Amino acid sequence: MSEYQYYEFVAVDRPLTDQEMAQLRAISSRAEITRTSFTNSYNWGNLKGDPRKMVEKYFDAFIYTANWGSHQFMLRIPRRFLDEDAVAPFCATECVDASTKGDFTILDFSTNEEDGDGESGEGCMASLIPLRAELMAGDLRCLYLGWLLCAQRGLLEDDEAEPSLPAGCPSLRESHAPLDAFANFLGIDSDLVEAAVEGLPAQSASAPSGAEVKAWIHSLSEGEKEEWLLRLADGGEPNLRLDLLKRYREAHAEPEVGEPAERRTVGELLKLRDARADERQRLAAQKRAADDARRARESEAERQKHLDGLVGREAALWDQIEALIAVHQAKKYEEAVDLVRDLADLAARQGTAADFRSRYRALRDRHSTKRSLLARLDKAGIRV
């Protein structure tokens, strides 16, 4: 199998400078480089640069795929948007890593499955990049899915408890295309995801309404409003809206009350996954059996309809069989065998099997030297 590797980097918060583009060109002479991206694929060799360092210095997102099953997704996020204490419980193994570099947190999700699907990775970035803004807005669901990947790959102890999503985080019960794309990209078992989701709290955090934000802005002091306006006018902050919403969330954060939700262990989640997979397979087998039975009924109905059309034509069909055999061609032999089979089934249905057997023996005797014909008749199961 030929080698294939795909690299794609994207800059979100700011475009690359001329100098940075020149530096990237020195890494690869054949990469497609724009103000906001760097893309290259390899059928031999490797990228000369270190993807991690390229993300640290130039880019906000990175994906890598190889046709031997490797998949990697990396995000660079301003540290002020990610609570390190909230992120840490999800980063249990090398599959999910979080580290800091200057003002940024680097999230690194990776897997290497030898039986991977070998997808090229082209087009995946557009489906995955929305997760960056969602993480910056406090949605940590992709980190929980990353932790499930660690459990799936046997990298966690059975008695380790699952991490909790923070209060106010949207529920994994909600259908969400970027999360689906994330799970698909990393090969996270859908049975494991669904088993985990069934037992998670059904909390749902919706974005504040325009009226709620408006009321909060009115409550700010004149100095705070002026500060936000000056930052907006300056135009140098690409995530100012997220900063404002972060400030809103902090102002409206509610303390957790009551007992924390009971957390399941890795072993319990894997058992739930296996039970769900067994049930899914049972239902699939049940459906296949029902479909097979339906097709068999339909086929039998068609067969009986076909035989109905042969009633009263038996003598003519025996003559047609002789005519087909006389051509001495394999295709004609097959047609003759089909007609013999029709006559056998028709005789069985009409109670004239004795007459059929007599005529069939005579047919075989007349053509006893035609081994190819006799072999076809035997293969069709027409024996007397």
C-alpha positions in Angstrom: 0.0 0.0 0.0 1.4 3.4 -1.0 2.0 6.0 1.7 -0.3 9.0 2.1 -0.1 11.8 4.7 -2.2 15.0 4.9 -1.4 18.2 6.8 -3.6 21.2 7.2 -3.0 24.3 9.4 -5.5 27.2 9.8 -5.0 30.7 11.3 -8.2 32.1 12.7 -7.5 35.1 14.9 -5.0 36.8 12.6 -3.6 36.5 9.1 0.0 35.5 8.5 2.5 38.2 7.8 4.8 38.2 4.7 7.7 37.2 6.9 5.8 34.3 8.4 4.7 33.1 4.9 8.3 33.2 3.8 9.3 31.2 6.9 6.6 28.6 6.1 7.7 28.4 2.5 11.2 27.5 3.7 9.6 24.5 5.5 7.9 23.3 2.3 8.4 24.4 -1.3 5.3 22.6 -2.5 2.8 23.4 0.2 -0.3 25.5 -0.6 0.2 28.6 1.6 -2.2 31.5 2.0 -2.6 34.3 4.6 -4.7 31.9 6.7 -3.6 28.4 5.9 -0.9 25.9 5.1 -1.9 22.6 3.3 0.3 19.8 2.0 0.1 16.0 1.4 2.9 13.5 1.0 3.1 10.2 -0.8 6.6 9.8 0.4 8.7 11.6 3.1 7.4 13.8 5.9 6.8 17.4 6.7 10.1 19.0 7.6 8.6 21.2 10.2 7.3 20.2 13.7 3.5 20.6 13.6 3.4 21.4 17.3 5.9 24.3 16.9 4.0 25.5 13.8 0.8 25.7 15.8 2.6 27.4 18.7 4.0 30.1 16.4 1.6 30.5 13.5 -1.7 28.7 13.6 -4.9 28.2 15.6 -5.8 24.7 14.3 -4.2 21.7 12.8 -5.3 18.3 11.4 -3.2 15.4 10.3 -4.2 12.1 8.8 -2.2 9.1 7.4 -3.5 6.1 5.6 -2.1 3.8 8.2 -4.7 5.1 10.7 -3.1 8.1 12.4 -5.4 11.1 13.1 -4.5 14.2 15.0 -6.4 17.4 15.7 -4.7 20.3 17.5 -6.2 23.7 18.7 -4.5 26.8 20.0 -6.7 28.8 22.3 -6.0 32.0 24.3 -5.5 30.9 27.9 -8.0 33.3 29.3 -10.8 31.3 27.7 -9.9 27.9 29.2 -9.9 27.2 32.9 -6.9 24.9 33.3 -8.4 23.2 36.3 -11.6 22.5 34.3 -9.6 21.0 31.4 -7.2 18.9 33.4 -9.6 16.0 34.3 -10.2 15.2 30.6 -6.5 15.0 29.7 -5.8 11.5 31.0 -3.4 10.1 28.4 -1.4 10.9 25.3 -4.7 10.8 23.3 -5.8 14.1 24.9 -3.1 16.5 26.0 -3.3 20.1 27.2 -0.3 22.3 27.7 0.5 26.0 27.7 2.8 28.1 25.6 2.9 31.8 26.4 -0.6 33.2 26.3 -2.1 30.1 24.7 -3.3 26.6 25.7 -2.6 23.9 23.1 -5.1 21.0 23.0 -3.9 17.9 21.2 -6.2 15.0 20.3 -4.6 12.0 18.6 -5.2 8.4 17.8 -3.4 5.7 15.8 -5.6 2.8 14.7 -3.9 0.2 12.5 -7.2 -0.7 11.0 -8.1 2.9 10.3 -10.2 3.9 7.3 -7.4 5.7 5.5 -9.4 8.8 4.8 -7.4 11.7 3.3 -8.5 14.3 5.8 -9.3 16.8 3.1 -12.4 18.8 3.9 -12.4 17.7 7.6 -11.1 21.1 9.0 -14.3 22.9 8.0 -16.3 20.5 10.1 -14.0 20.6 13.1 -12.9 24.3 13.4 -16.2 25.4 15.0 -15.2 23.5 18.1 -12.5 26.1 18.8 -15.0 28.9 19.3 -17.2 26.6 21.3 -14.4 25.7 23.7 -13.7 29.4 24.1 -17.3 29.9 25.0 -17.1 27.3 27.7 -18.4 24.2 25.8 -16.1 21.3 26.9 -18.0 18.5 25.3 -15.3 17.6 22.8 -12.9 17.1 25.8 -15.3 14.6 27.3 -15.4 12.7 23.9 -11.6 12.8 23.9 -11.7 11.2 27.4 -14.0 8.5 26.0 -11.5 7.8 23.3 -8.9 7.1 26.0 -11.3 4.7 27.7 -12.1 3.0 24.3 -8.4 2.4 23.6 -7.8 0.8 27.0 -5.5 3.6 28.3 -7.5 4.1 31.6 -8.0 1.9 34.6 -11.4 0.3 34.9 -12.1 1.9 38.3 -11.3 5.5 37.1 -14.4 7.7 37.3 -15.5 9.8 34.3 -14.9 13.6 34.5 -17.8 15.9 34.9 -18.8 18.6 32.4 -18.9 22.0 34.1 -22.2 23.6 35.1 -23.7 25.5 32.2 -22.1 23.4 29.6 -24.5 22.2 26.8 -25.6 18.6 27.1 -24.2 15.9 25.0 -27.7 14.7 24.5 -28.2 17.5 22.0 -27.4 16.6 18.4 -24.4 18.7 17.2 -22.7 18.4 13.8 -19.1 19.5 14.9 -19.1 17.0 17.8 -20.3 14.2 15.4 -17.5 15.2 13.0 -15.0 15.2 15.9 -16.0 11.7 17.0 -15.9 10.4 13.5 -12.5 11.9 12.8 -10.9 10.3 15.8 -12.8 7.0 15.4 -14.7 7.2 18.7 -17.1 4.2 19.1 -20.6 5.5 18.6 -21.9 2.7 20.9 -19.6 4.1 23.7 -20.7 7.7 23.0 -24.4 6.8 23.1 -24.0 4.6 26.2 -22.2 7.5 28.0 -24.7 10.1 26.9 -27.7 8.1 28.2 -26.4 8.5 31.8 -25.2 12.1 31.6 -27.2 15.0 33.2 -29.6 16.5 30.8 -28.5 20.1 31.5 -28.7 22.4 28.6 -27.0 25.8 28.4 -28.4 28.2 25.8 -26.7 31.4 24.7 -28.0 34.5 26.5 -30.8 36.3 24.6 -30.2 39.7 23.1 -32.5 41.2 25.7 -30.5 39.6 28.5 -27.2 40.9 27.2 -28.8 44.3 26.6 -30.0 44.5 30.2 -26.6 43.5 31.5 -24.8 46.1 29.4 -27.2 48.8 30.7 -26.1 47.7 34.2 -22.4 48.3 33.5 -20.8 51.4 34.8 -20.0 54.2 32.3 -16.3 53.4 32.7 -16.8 49.8 31.8 -18.9 50.6 28.8 -16.3 53.1 27.6 -13.6 50.5 28.0 -15.4 48.0 25.9 -16.1 50.6 23.2 -12.5 51.7 23.1 -11.4 48.1 22.7 -13.9 47.6 19.9 -12.8 50.8 18.1 -9.1 49.7 18.4 -10.0 46.7 16.3 -7.0 44.7 17.5 -8.9 42.0 19.4 -10.3 39.2 17.2 -12.2 37.6 20.1 -13.8 40.7 21.6 -17.3 39.3 21.4 -16.2 36.1 23.2 -14.5 38.2 25.8 -17.7 40.1 26.3 -19.8 36.9 26.6 -17.2 35.5 29.0 -17.6 38.5 31.2 -21.4 38.1 31.0 -21.1 34.4 32.1 -18.9 35.3 35.0 -21.4 37.9 36.1 -24.2 35.4 35.9 -22.5 32.3 37.2 -24.6 30.4 39.7 -23.1 28.4 42.5 -23.6 24.7 42.2 -26.1 23.4 44.7 -27.0 19.9 45.9 -25.0 16.7 45.6 -22.8 16.2 42.5 -24.1 13.8 39.9 -22.9 10.2 40.4 -20.0 9.5 38.1 -19.5 6.2 36.4 -16.3 4.3 36.1 -14.5 3.3 32.9 -15.4 -0.3 33.5 -19.1 0.5 33.8 -19.1 2.6 30.7 -17.4 -0.1 28.7 -20.0 -2.6 29.9 -22.8 -0.3 28.9 -21.1 0.1 25.5 -20.9 -3.7 25.0 -24.5 -4.2 26.1 -25.6 -1.5 23.6 -23.5 -3.0 20.8 -25.0 -6.5 21.5 -28.5 -5.1 21.4 -27.8 -3.1 18.2 -26.4 -6.3 16.6 -29.4 -8.3 17.8 -31.9 -5.8 16.3 -29.9 -5.7 13.1 -29.9 -9.5 12.8 -33.7 -9.4 13.5 -34.2 -6.9 10.8 -32.0 -8.8 8.3 -34.1 -12.0 9.1 -37.3 -10.1 8.5 -36.0 -8.6 5.3 -34.9 -12.0 4.1 -38.3 -13.5 4.9 -40.1 -10.7 3.1 -37.8 -11.1 0.0 -38.4 -14.9 0.1 -42.2 -14.3 0.2 -42.0 -11.9 -2.7 -39.8 -14.2 -4.7 -42.1 -17.1 -4.1 -45.1 -15.0 -5.1 -43.3 -14.1 -8.3 -42.4 -17.7 -8.9 -46.0 -18.9 -8.5 -47.2 -16.1 -10.9 -44.6 -17.3 -13.4 -45.8 -20.9 -13.1 -49.4 -19.8 -13.5 -48.5 -18.5 -16.9 -47.2 -22.0 -18.0 -50.4 -23.9 -17.2 -51.7 -25.7 -20.3 -48.5 -25.1 -22.2 -46.6 -28.2 -21.0 -46.4 -30.0 -24.3 -45.2 -26.9 -26.1 -42.5 -26.4 -23.5 -41.1 -29.9 -23.9 -40.9 -29.2 -27.6 -39.1 -25.9 -26.9 -36.6 -27.7 -24.6 -35.7 -30.1 -27.4 -35.3 -27.2 -29.8 -32.9 -25.4 -27.4 -30.8 -28.5 -26.9 -30.5 -29.0 -30.6 -28.6 -25.7 -30.9 -25.7 -27.3 -28.9 -24.8 -24.0 -27.2 -24.1 -23.5 -23.5 -26.4 -20.5 -23.3 -29.2 -22.6 -24.9 -28.5 -25.5 -22.5 -29.1 -23.1 -19.6 -32.4 -21.9 -21.1 -33.5 -25.5 -21.5 -32.6 -26.4 -17.9 -34.6 -23.4 -16.7 -37.6 -24.7 -18.6 -37.2 -28.2 -17.2 -37.1 -26.8 -13.7 -40.3 -24.8 -14.4 -42.0 -28.0 -15.6 -40.8 -29.9 -12.5 -42.2 -27.3 -10.1 -45.4 -27.1 -12.1 -45.9 -30.9 -12.0 -45.3 -30.9 -8.3 -47.9 -28.2 -7.8 -50.5 -29.9 -10.0 -49.9 -33.5 -8.8 -48.6 -34.8 -12.1 -45.0 -35.6 -10.9 -45.2 -39.2 -12.3 -45.8 -37.9 -15.8 -43.0 -35.4 -15.5 -40.5 -38.1 -14.3 -41.4 -40.3 -17.3 -40.8 -37.5 -19.8 -37.7 -36.3 -18.0 -36.1 -39.8 -18.0 -36.8 -40.0 -21.7 -35.1 -36.6 -22.2 -32.0 -37.7 -20.4 -31.9 -41.0 -22.3 -32.1 -39.2 -25.6 -29.3 -36.9 -24.8 -27.1 -39.3 -22.6 -24.0 -38.4 -24.6 -24.3 -34.6 -23.8 -22.3 -34.5 -20.7 -22.4 -30.7 -20.4 -26.2 -30.7 -20.6 -26.5 -33.6 -18.0 -24.1 -31.8 -15.7 -26.3 -28.7 -15.8 -29.4 -30.6 -15.1 -27.7 -32.3 -12.1 -26.4 -29.0 -10.8 -29.9 -27.6 -11.0 -31.0 -30.4 -8.7 -33.3 -32.0 -11.3 -32.8 -35.7 -10.7 -35.2 -38.6 -10.9 
